[in-house]
Amino acid sequence: MSIDIRDAAGNDAEAIAHIYNQGIEDRVATLETTPRSADDRYQRGRGIGEALLQALQARARAGDFHKMVLAAFPTNAAGMRLYQRRGFSTVGIYKQHGLLDGRWVDVIVMEKLRD
């Protein structure tokens, strides 16, 4: 599979919304609960997240960013493996940071310092 990493354009909005909705539907990536558009699940588990994060890290280095920071659900096992594989380390956990489906959920904060 070939993945083309590029800046998003206006006509990418629908595809981006589809990807975002996956996190809404499976409750592992966002506190939002209402889908943004159709529920296309084609891009999950195909290495696209890894490729995007790798490209984002390259852009951060090229832009002379000192640090990258992310927030995620600690229960998102696949995401946690990805972030650790890409060199992010845990800074802390916001306890009961958001209400999702009637229950309070924690959010982990991670960082990666410039290589």
C-alpha positions as CSV (number, residue, x, y, z in Angstrom):
1,M,0.0,0.0,0.0
2,S,1.3,3.4,-0.9
3,I,0.5,6.4,1.3
4,D,0.8,10.0,0.0
5,I,1.4,12.4,2.9
6,R,0.5,16.0,2.0
7,D,-1.1,19.1,3.4
8,A,-4.9,18.8,3.7
9,A,-6.9,20.7,1.1
10,G,-10.5,21.8,1.1
11,N,-11.8,18.8,-0.8
12,D,-10.3,16.5,1.9
13,A,-12.8,17.7,4.5
14,E,-15.2,14.7,4.0
15,A,-12.4,12.1,4.3
16,I,-11.0,13.8,7.4
17,A,-14.4,13.8,9.0
18,H,-14.8,10.1,8.2
19,I,-11.5,9.4,10.0
20,Y,-12.4,11.6,13.0
21,N,-15.8,9.8,13.3
22,Q,-14.1,6.5,14.0
23,G,-12.8,7.9,17.3
24,I,-16.3,9.1,18.1
25,E,-17.9,5.8,17.3
26,D,-15.5,3.6,19.2
27,R,-15.0,6.0,22.1
28,V,-11.2,5.7,22.1
29,A,-10.0,9.0,20.7
30,T,-12.3,12.0,21.5
31,L,-14.9,13.1,24.1
32,E,-17.2,14.1,21.2
33,T,-20.3,11.9,20.8
34,T,-22.0,13.1,17.6
35,P,-20.6,12.0,14.3
36,R,-19.5,14.7,11.8
37,S,-20.6,12.8,8.6
38,A,-20.7,9.3,7.0
39,D,-19.1,6.4,8.9
40,D,-16.4,5.2,6.4
41,R,-14.0,2.8,8.3
42,Y,-11.6,2.0,5.5
43,Q,-8.5,3.8,6.9
44,R,-8.4,1.9,10.4
45,G,-5.5,-0.5,11.2
46,R,-3.7,0.1,7.9
47,G,-0.7,2.0,9.2
48,I,-2.0,5.4,8.1
49,G,-1.8,6.8,11.7
50,E,1.8,5.8,11.9
51,A,2.6,7.4,8.6
52,L,0.8,10.6,9.5
53,L,2.5,10.9,12.9
54,Q,5.9,10.2,11.3
55,A,5.3,12.9,8.7
56,L,4.1,15.3,11.4
57,Q,7.3,14.6,13.4
58,A,9.4,15.3,10.3
59,R,7.6,18.6,9.8
60,A,8.1,19.6,13.4
61,R,11.8,18.9,13.1
62,A,11.9,20.9,9.8
63,G,10.1,23.7,11.6
64,D,12.6,23.7,14.4
65,F,9.9,22.8,17.0
66,H,11.5,21.8,20.3
67,K,8.6,19.7,21.6
68,M,5.4,17.9,20.5
69,V,2.6,17.3,22.9
70,L,-0.5,15.1,22.6
71,A,-3.5,14.1,24.7
72,A,-5.1,10.7,24.4
73,F,-7.3,8.2,26.2
74,P,-5.0,5.8,28.1
75,T,-7.5,3.1,27.3
76,N,-6.7,3.4,23.6
77,A,-4.2,0.6,23.5
78,A,-3.4,0.9,19.8
79,G,-2.9,4.6,20.0
80,M,-0.7,4.2,23.1
81,R,1.5,1.7,21.3
82,L,1.8,4.0,18.4
83,Y,2.8,7.0,20.5
84,Q,5.3,5.0,22.5
85,R,6.8,3.6,19.3
86,R,7.2,7.1,17.9
87,G,9.1,8.2,21.0
88,F,6.4,9.9,23.1
89,S,6.6,9.6,26.9
90,T,4.0,10.2,29.5
91,V,3.9,13.5,31.3
92,G,0.8,12.9,33.4
93,I,-2.8,12.0,33.5
94,Y,-5.8,14.4,33.8
95,K,-8.1,12.4,36.0
96,Q,-11.8,12.4,35.1
97,H,-11.1,15.0,32.4
98,G,-14.2,14.5,30.4
99,L,-17.7,13.0,30.6
100,L,-18.2,10.3,27.9
101,D,-21.4,8.3,27.7
102,G,-22.3,9.1,31.3
103,R,-18.9,8.2,32.8
104,W,-15.8,10.3,33.6
105,V,-12.7,9.4,31.6
106,D,-9.1,10.1,32.1
107,V,-6.8,11.7,29.5
108,I,-3.1,11.0,29.3
109,V,-0.7,13.8,28.3
110,M,2.5,12.8,26.4
111,E,5.4,14.6,24.9
112,K,8.3,14.1,22.6
113,L,11.3,16.3,22.7
114,R,13.2,17.2,19.6
115,D,15.5,14.4,18.3
